[in-house]
Amino acid sequence: MYDRDEKVRALQAVLFAAEGPCNPERIALVLDVPVEDVEVLVADLAGLFDDSALQVVQLAGGYQLATRARFAGYVQRLREPEPDRLSPQALETLAMVAYLQPITRPEIDEIRGVNSTGSVNSLLEKGLIEIAGRKDAPGRPFLLVSTAHFLSTFGLNDLGELPELSPVDADFGEQLRGLVGGRVEEEPADAEAEPERARALDEEPEPGDVDAADEAQ
C-alpha cells in the first residue's frame, strides 16, 4: 500500500512539469500506482485547488493543470508575444478538418471554393493538424486529421465535444463559417506559410481561384 497523500502531491508535481495533458496510463506509470487509482488521486488533487487560481482539467484524454478562467487575463498579459492567432481562412480550414477528418486538401478546396494550401501549411506548422497517410485516389493526396494539441488548444477532451453540425446538409460549408465567424481575429495576410511551402504536402497549388489571404501566405 502506498502513501495516498504523497502520491497526490507527486501528481501535482507531475502535472505541473508536463508539457501537455497526461493520460491515466502515463500517470499510473510515473507514480507507480494502479491505473484504476488515478481518477481518485486526480479528484483528491482537484480538492486541494478548491480555493486556488489553478484547477485540474481533463483535455485530449488526459489531465492538465490550468488557470481558472477568471485569472486568464493576468496570464495573457504575461505572455510576450501574444499566442499566434488564426486567420478566418485558417480557422475555417481547421473546422473542416475537425469535422470531416480524414480529409484531403483538394477536398477542402472543393468545399471552400478556393485553394487552401496556405491555410493547411499554417495549421501543420502550428501542430493543430497532422498528416495521417495518403488517400487511395488519383495523385494519392495526403489525409489530414486534427491533433491532441488541437483538442487542448480549444479546451476539448475529445471530438465528441465539438458543436453539433449536419455534414449531410448542402450548406455545411456555411454552417462552418457561421460557427467560426465570431471566434477569429484578423491577422496579417503574410502571417501564414509561404506559397512555396505547398511542396511540404507534395501538392502543387491547383490553378484557379485562390482566396486573398491564402494567396498572400
C-alpha positions, 0 to 999 in steps of 0.5 A: 500500500502506498502513501495516498497523500504523497502520491497526490502531491507527486501528481501535482508535481507531475502535472505541473512539469508536463508539457501537455495533458497526461493520460491515466496510463502515463500517470499510473506509470510515473507514480507507480500506482494502479491505473484504476487509482488515478481518477481518485488521486486526480479528484483528491488533487482537484480538492486541494485547488478548491480555493486556488487560481489553478484547477485540474482539467481533463483535455485530449484524454488526459489531465492538465493543470490550468488557470481558472478562467477568471485569472486568464487575463493576468496570464495573457498579459504575461505572455510576450508575444501574444499566442499566434492567432488564426486567420478566418481562412485558417480557422475555417480550414481547421473546422473542416478538418475537425469535422470531416477528418480524414480529409484531403486538401483538394477536398477542402478546396472543393468545399471552400471554393478556393485553394487552401494550401496556405491555410493547411501549411499554417495549421501543420506548422502550428501542430493543430493538424497532422498528416495521417497517410495518403488517400487511395485516389488519383495523385494519392493526396495526403489525409489530414486529421486534427491533433491532441494539441488541437483538442487542448488548444480549444479546451476539448477532451475529445471530438465528441465535444465539438458543436453539433453540425449536419455534414449531410446538409448542402450548406455545411460549408456555411454552417462552418463559417457561421460557427467560426465567424465570431471566434477569429481575429484578423491577422496579417495576410503574410502571417501564414506559410509561404506559397512555396511551402505547398511542396511540404504536402507534395501538392502543387497549388491547383490553378484557379481561384485562390482566396486573398489571404491564402494567396498572400501566405 
